[in-house]
Amino acid sequence: RLDREELCGQSATCMLPFELLLSNPLQFFRVEVALEDINDHSPVFPVERVTFKIVERSDPGTRFPVEAARDLDIGSNMVQAYSISPKNEYFSVFYGTNIENDRSVELVLEKPLDREEHEEMGFSLIAVDGGSPPRSGTTQVNIIVLDVNDNAPVFTQKTYVCQVLENSPQGSAVLRVVAADRDTGSNGDITYAFSQPLSQSDSPFTIDSMSGEIKLTKPLDYEAAQSHELSVRATDGGGLSAICKVLVEVVDVNDNAPEVVVSSFSSPLPENTAPGTVVALFTVRDRDSGANGKISCGLEDQRFFSLRPAYKNYYELVTVSALDREETARYILRVTAADAGSPPLTSTQTFTVDISDVNDNAPVFNQTSYTMYVRENNVPTVFVGAVSAADADVGLNGKVSYSL
């Protein structure tokens, strides 16, 4: 059996020479047999798989050389064309003569790659010869798309809203912001920071640069600020960043007792003061809100004094009955203000009301009649006896003088 590839390899022509000797009559002939090629070999690639690592966003037209398939046949039975299966929009194949006049095979990038869309792709590169029927050979092409920093971080929310009790202790977690980056490696590594740097000594918040968790550096105060707006920036390893807002709503707790602020107070008070006279005017306030800031006032003893609302949060302390200094010279009144929190907080304001004297008591003798004895023939200025009268009033109102 004749094998042209074994006898002549890749030679364009293959001649098999021999000599023919005829014995009768004696003749000598030189014979050459030309072996013609048939398509009995398929194209074969040097490797079964070839891998290319291509940076995403590479320019269209970029070429990637591939080692050509070898076919032991010659002429039209050699490799005539290359194709890609399955066809795709990113690559085509070029087979032609290069500047060195050599036949070369190149993959041509037709469209920029996007790693976030396809991290890898694979297809078959097929070499086909010109025989009849044609033969083909295949190698697998694996494309690994290398990342470039073409994606900025994206937060899961544009605005985060949370509520925090104002008495939450230092170190309490507020919330966690989350951003994702479609890039890989350092291009996808995200760090978090407040967009506007906050002083550690002033700000009640701190953020973990790696996890995005926001915590308290000190308790919040609803009365100082009912809400805090933070701006958080997420930055990837390539310098691209995104910003989100964090709105922290401070929830009021009942941590402020009511305050009683006295505007005016009259003491001492004449004992003949008419009922309904205003003794004190005061206002009550609570820095808390809602039920925690709703205040009610009460007076312990309401026999002679009472409270009545004036306007808004003002109250008046007024007399409700006639006073008598001789019965009670001083009243100690305790006004209690309580809020509606749970548990409620209270505060007490004490009013000491002194009653001033009015001349409403006549002198009273200690006896209704006196019997005295004196000797006759007494000398002038002799002591006969003494009378005594008392007055319940004080001061000049209680000073007694006598006459006959």
C-alpha positions as CSV (number, residue, x, y, z in Angstrom):
1,R,0.0,0.0,0.0
2,L,1.4,3.3,-1.0
3,D,1.4,6.2,1.5
4,R,2.5,9.5,0.0
5,E,2.9,11.2,3.4
6,E,5.2,8.4,4.5
7,L,7.3,8.4,1.4
8,C,7.4,12.1,0.5
9,G,6.1,14.0,3.5
10,Q,5.0,17.5,2.6
11,S,6.7,17.6,-0.8
12,A,4.7,19.2,-3.5
13,T,5.4,16.2,-5.7
14,C,6.0,12.6,-4.9
15,M,7.8,10.5,-7.5
16,L,8.6,6.8,-6.9
17,P,11.4,5.8,-9.3
18,F,12.5,2.3,-10.2
19,E,14.2,0.4,-13.1
20,L,12.5,-2.2,-15.3
21,L,14.7,-4.8,-16.9
22,L,13.3,-7.0,-19.7
23,S,15.2,-10.3,-20.3
24,N,14.1,-11.4,-23.8
25,P,15.0,-9.4,-25.6
26,L,17.2,-7.6,-23.2
27,Q,15.9,-4.1,-22.6
28,F,16.3,-1.5,-19.9
29,F,13.7,1.1,-18.8
30,R,13.7,3.8,-16.2
31,V,10.2,4.2,-14.6
32,E,8.9,7.0,-12.4
33,V,5.5,6.6,-10.7
34,A,3.9,9.9,-9.5
35,L,1.9,9.5,-6.3
36,E,-1.1,11.7,-6.2
37,D,-2.4,12.8,-2.8
38,I,-5.8,11.8,-1.5
39,N,-7.6,13.4,1.4
40,D,-6.8,10.8,3.9
41,H,-5.7,13.0,6.9
42,S,-7.7,15.4,9.0
43,P,-6.3,18.7,10.2
44,V,-4.8,18.4,13.7
45,F,-4.3,21.3,16.2
46,P,-1.1,21.2,18.3
47,V,-3.2,21.3,21.5
48,E,-6.7,20.2,22.4
49,R,-7.4,23.4,24.3
50,V,-6.1,26.9,24.2
51,T,-6.8,29.6,26.8
52,F,-6.7,33.4,26.4
53,K,-6.9,35.9,29.3
54,I,-8.3,39.1,27.8
55,V,-8.9,42.4,29.7
56,E,-12.5,43.5,29.5
57,R,-13.1,46.7,27.5
58,S,-10.3,45.7,25.1
59,D,-10.7,47.6,21.8
60,P,-12.5,45.9,19.0
61,G,-10.1,44.7,16.3
62,T,-7.6,43.3,18.8
63,R,-6.1,40.1,17.5
64,F,-5.0,36.9,19.3
65,P,-2.9,34.5,17.4
66,V,-3.7,30.8,17.4
67,E,-1.3,28.0,16.3
68,A,-2.6,26.7,13.0
69,A,-3.8,23.2,12.5
70,R,-1.5,20.8,10.6
71,D,-2.7,18.7,7.7
72,L,-0.3,16.1,6.2
73,D,-2.1,16.3,2.9
74,I,-1.0,18.8,0.3
75,G,-2.7,21.1,-2.1
76,S,-6.4,21.5,-1.9
77,N,-6.5,18.7,0.6
78,M,-4.7,21.0,3.1
79,V,-6.5,23.3,5.6
80,Q,-8.5,25.8,3.6
81,A,-10.6,27.6,6.2
82,Y,-11.3,28.1,9.9
83,S,-14.6,28.7,11.7
84,I,-16.0,29.2,15.2
85,S,-18.8,27.0,16.6
86,P,-21.1,28.1,18.0
87,K,-20.8,31.5,16.5
88,N,-20.8,34.5,18.9
89,E,-20.9,38.2,18.6
90,Y,-17.5,38.8,20.3
91,F,-15.1,36.8,18.1
92,S,-14.4,36.0,14.5
93,V,-11.5,34.1,13.0
94,F,-9.0,35.4,10.5
95,Y,-7.0,33.0,8.2
96,G,-4.6,34.5,5.8
97,T,-1.1,35.6,4.9
98,N,0.7,37.9,7.4
99,I,3.4,40.4,6.7
100,E,6.0,37.6,6.8
101,N,4.1,35.9,4.0
102,D,3.2,33.1,6.4
103,R,-0.2,31.7,6.8
104,S,-1.5,32.6,10.2
105,V,-4.7,32.1,12.2
106,E,-5.9,34.8,14.5
107,L,-9.0,35.4,16.7
108,V,-10.3,38.9,16.1
109,L,-12.2,40.7,18.9
110,E,-15.4,42.2,17.3
111,K,-17.1,43.6,20.4
112,P,-15.7,44.7,23.8
113,L,-16.0,42.1,26.5
114,D,-17.8,42.7,29.8
115,R,-16.7,40.6,32.7
116,E,-19.8,41.4,34.7
117,E,-21.8,39.9,31.8
118,H,-19.6,36.9,31.0
119,E,-16.7,35.9,33.2
120,E,-15.7,33.1,30.9
121,M,-16.7,31.9,27.5
122,G,-15.8,28.9,25.4
123,F,-16.2,27.8,21.8
124,S,-14.7,25.5,19.3
125,L,-12.2,26.6,16.6
126,I,-12.7,24.3,13.6
127,A,-10.1,23.8,10.8
128,V,-11.5,22.4,7.5
129,D,-9.5,21.1,4.5
130,G,-10.5,21.2,0.9
131,G,-10.9,17.5,0.3
132,S,-14.0,15.8,-1.0
133,P,-15.5,15.0,1.4
134,P,-13.8,17.6,3.6
135,R,-12.1,16.6,6.8
136,S,-11.9,18.9,9.9
137,G,-10.1,19.2,13.2
138,T,-11.1,21.0,16.4
139,T,-9.6,22.7,19.4
140,Q,-11.4,24.2,22.3
141,V,-10.9,27.9,23.0
142,N,-11.4,29.2,26.5
143,I,-11.7,32.9,27.1
144,I,-11.1,34.2,30.6
145,V,-12.2,37.9,30.9
146,L,-10.0,39.9,33.2
147,D,-11.6,42.6,35.3
148,V,-11.0,46.3,35.0
149,N,-12.5,48.8,37.5
150,D,-15.5,49.8,35.3
151,N,-18.2,49.5,38.0
152,A,-18.7,51.8,40.9
153,P,-20.1,50.5,44.1
154,V,-23.9,50.5,44.4
155,F,-25.8,50.8,47.7
156,T,-28.8,48.5,48.3
157,Q,-30.7,51.6,49.2
158,K,-30.3,55.3,48.4
159,T,-31.6,56.3,51.8
160,Y,-31.5,54.3,55.0
161,V,-33.9,55.2,57.8
162,C,-33.7,53.8,61.3
163,Q,-35.0,54.7,64.8
164,V,-32.8,54.7,67.9
165,L,-33.8,55.1,71.5
166,E,-32.1,58.2,73.0
167,N,-30.9,56.2,76.0
168,S,-29.2,53.5,73.9
169,P,-25.8,52.9,75.5
170,Q,-22.4,53.6,73.9
171,G,-21.5,51.0,71.3
172,S,-25.0,50.2,70.4
173,A,-25.5,49.2,66.7
174,V,-27.5,51.7,64.7
175,L,-27.7,50.0,61.3
176,R,-25.5,48.5,58.6
177,V,-25.2,50.0,55.1
178,V,-24.4,47.6,52.3
179,A,-22.9,48.3,48.9
180,A,-22.0,45.9,46.1
181,D,-19.5,46.1,43.3
182,R,-19.7,43.9,40.3
183,D,-15.9,44.0,39.8
184,T,-13.6,41.4,41.3
185,G,-10.4,41.5,43.3
186,S,-9.3,44.8,44.7
187,N,-11.6,46.5,42.2
188,G,-14.5,45.0,44.1
189,D,-13.2,45.5,47.6
190,I,-15.3,48.2,49.3
191,T,-14.5,50.4,52.3
192,Y,-16.9,52.7,54.0
193,A,-16.5,56.1,55.6
194,F,-18.6,59.1,56.4
195,S,-18.7,61.4,53.4
196,Q,-18.1,64.5,55.5
197,P,-15.5,63.6,58.1
198,L,-17.0,63.8,61.6
199,S,-14.9,64.6,64.7
200,Q,-14.7,61.6,67.0
201,S,-15.1,63.9,70.0
202,D,-18.3,65.6,68.6
203,S,-20.0,62.9,66.6
204,P,-22.2,60.3,68.3
205,F,-21.6,57.9,65.4
206,T,-18.8,55.8,64.1
207,I,-18.7,53.4,61.1
208,D,-16.7,50.2,60.5
209,S,-14.8,50.7,57.3
210,M,-15.0,47.1,56.3
211,S,-18.5,46.0,57.4
212,G,-20.4,49.3,57.0
213,E,-21.9,49.0,60.5
214,I,-22.7,52.2,62.2
215,K,-22.5,52.4,66.0
216,L,-23.0,55.0,68.8
217,T,-20.0,56.6,70.4
218,K,-22.2,58.1,73.1
219,P,-25.9,58.2,74.0
220,L,-28.1,60.4,71.9
221,D,-30.2,63.2,73.3
222,Y,-33.7,63.7,71.8
223,E,-34.0,67.1,73.3
224,A,-30.8,68.3,71.6
225,A,-31.5,66.8,68.2
226,Q,-34.5,64.8,67.1
227,S,-32.8,63.4,64.1
228,H,-29.4,63.0,62.5
229,E,-28.6,62.9,58.8
230,L,-25.4,61.1,57.8
231,S,-23.7,60.7,54.5
232,V,-21.8,57.5,53.9
233,R,-19.4,56.9,51.0
234,A,-18.5,53.5,49.7
235,T,-15.2,53.3,47.8
236,D,-13.7,50.4,45.8
237,G,-10.1,49.5,45.4
238,G,-9.9,51.4,42.1
239,G,-11.1,54.7,43.6
240,L,-14.7,54.6,42.3
241,S,-17.3,55.5,44.9
242,A,-21.0,56.0,45.7
243,I,-22.8,57.9,48.4
244,C,-26.0,57.1,50.4
245,K,-27.8,59.0,53.1
246,V,-28.6,57.6,56.5
247,L,-31.4,59.2,58.5
248,V,-31.3,58.4,62.2
249,E,-34.6,59.2,64.0
250,V,-34.1,59.6,67.8
251,V,-36.9,58.1,69.8
252,D,-37.8,60.0,72.9
253,V,-37.7,58.3,76.3
254,N,-38.9,59.8,79.5
255,D,-35.6,61.0,80.8
256,N,-36.6,64.5,81.8
257,A,-38.6,65.4,84.9
258,P,-41.1,68.3,84.6
259,E,-39.8,71.7,85.6
260,V,-41.8,74.3,87.6
261,V,-40.7,77.9,86.8
262,V,-42.2,80.5,89.2
263,S,-43.0,83.8,87.5
264,S,-44.4,85.7,90.5
265,F,-45.0,84.9,94.2
266,S,-46.6,87.0,96.9
267,S,-45.6,86.4,100.6
268,P,-46.5,87.5,103.2
269,L,-50.2,87.6,102.5
270,P,-52.6,89.7,104.6
271,E,-55.0,87.6,106.6
272,N,-58.0,89.6,105.3
273,T,-57.1,88.6,101.6
274,A,-60.3,87.9,99.7
275,P,-60.8,84.4,98.3
276,G,-59.7,84.1,94.7
277,T,-56.6,86.2,95.2
278,V,-53.6,85.0,93.1
279,V,-50.7,84.1,95.3
280,A,-48.3,82.7,92.7
281,L,-48.1,82.4,89.0
282,F,-45.9,79.6,87.5
283,T,-45.4,77.6,84.4
284,V,-44.6,73.9,83.9
285,R,-42.5,72.4,81.1
286,D,-41.0,69.1,80.1
287,R,-38.2,68.7,77.5
288,D,-39.6,65.3,76.5
289,S,-42.3,64.9,73.8
290,G,-45.6,63.1,73.4
291,A,-46.9,61.5,76.5
292,N,-43.5,61.9,78.1
293,G,-43.9,65.7,77.9
294,K,-47.6,65.8,78.9
295,I,-47.8,67.3,82.4
296,S,-50.4,67.4,85.1
297,C,-50.2,69.5,88.4
298,G,-51.7,68.8,91.8
299,L,-51.7,70.6,95.2
300,E,-51.5,68.5,98.4
301,D,-53.7,70.6,100.6
302,Q,-56.6,72.4,99.0
303,R,-58.6,73.7,102.0
304,F,-57.4,77.2,101.8
305,F,-55.5,77.3,98.4
306,S,-56.1,75.7,95.0
307,L,-54.6,75.6,91.5
308,R,-56.3,76.9,88.4
309,P,-55.0,76.9,84.8
310,A,-54.2,80.3,83.4
311,Y,-53.1,79.9,79.8
312,K,-51.0,77.3,77.9
313,N,-48.8,75.7,80.6
314,Y,-49.3,78.5,83.2
315,Y,-51.0,77.9,86.5
316,E,-52.2,80.2,89.3
317,L,-52.1,79.5,93.0
318,V,-55.1,81.2,94.5
319,T,-56.9,81.4,97.9
320,V,-60.2,79.7,98.2
321,S,-61.3,80.7,101.7
322,A,-60.8,83.4,104.4
323,L,-57.4,83.3,106.2
324,D,-56.8,83.7,109.8
325,R,-53.3,84.5,111.0
326,E,-54.2,83.8,114.5
327,E,-55.2,80.3,113.5
328,T,-52.4,79.5,111.0
329,A,-49.6,82.0,110.5
330,R,-47.7,80.0,107.8
331,Y,-48.8,77.6,105.1
332,I,-46.3,75.3,103.4
333,L,-47.8,74.4,100.0
334,R,-46.4,71.6,97.8
335,V,-47.2,71.6,94.1
336,T,-46.4,68.3,92.3
337,A,-45.9,68.2,88.5
338,A,-46.0,64.7,86.9
339,D,-45.6,63.7,83.3
340,A,-47.5,60.9,81.6
341,G,-44.4,58.8,80.8
342,S,-44.0,55.2,81.9
343,P,-42.9,55.3,84.6
344,P,-43.9,58.9,85.2
345,L,-41.3,61.4,86.5
346,T,-42.3,64.1,89.0
347,S,-40.9,67.3,90.5
348,T,-42.2,69.3,93.5
349,Q,-42.2,73.1,94.1
350,T,-42.8,74.3,97.6
351,F,-44.4,77.7,98.3
352,T,-44.1,79.0,101.9
353,V,-46.9,81.5,102.4
354,D,-46.6,83.7,105.5
355,I,-49.8,85.4,106.7
356,S,-49.4,89.0,107.8
357,D,-51.5,90.4,110.7
358,V,-54.5,92.6,110.4
359,N,-56.0,94.4,113.4
360,D,-59.1,92.2,113.6
361,N,-58.9,91.3,117.3
362,A,-59.8,93.6,120.3
363,P,-58.0,93.4,123.6
364,V,-59.5,91.0,126.0
365,F,-59.2,91.3,129.8
366,N,-58.3,88.2,131.6
367,Q,-61.2,88.8,133.9
368,T,-64.6,90.4,133.3
369,S,-64.4,92.3,136.7
370,Y,-61.8,92.9,139.4
371,T,-62.3,93.5,143.2
372,M,-59.5,95.4,144.9
373,Y,-58.9,96.5,148.5
374,V,-57.2,99.5,149.8
375,R,-56.7,100.7,153.4
376,E,-58.2,104.0,154.4
377,N,-56.0,106.9,155.2
378,N,-53.6,105.5,152.6
379,V,-50.9,107.7,151.2
380,P,-51.0,108.8,147.5
381,T,-49.5,106.4,144.9
382,V,-50.2,103.4,147.1
383,F,-50.5,100.2,144.9
384,V,-54.1,99.1,144.8
385,G,-54.0,96.3,142.2
386,A,-53.4,95.4,138.6
387,V,-55.5,94.5,135.6
388,S,-54.3,92.6,132.5
389,A,-55.6,92.4,128.9
390,A,-54.2,90.5,125.9
391,D,-54.6,91.0,122.1
392,A,-54.3,88.1,119.6
393,D,-52.9,90.4,117.0
394,V,-49.1,91.0,116.8
395,G,-47.0,94.1,116.5
396,L,-48.7,97.4,117.1
397,N,-52.0,95.7,116.5
398,G,-51.4,93.6,119.6
399,K,-49.8,96.3,121.8
400,V,-52.3,97.2,124.6
401,S,-52.6,100.5,126.6
402,Y,-54.9,101.2,129.5
403,S,-56.9,104.1,130.7
404,L,-59.6,104.8,133.4
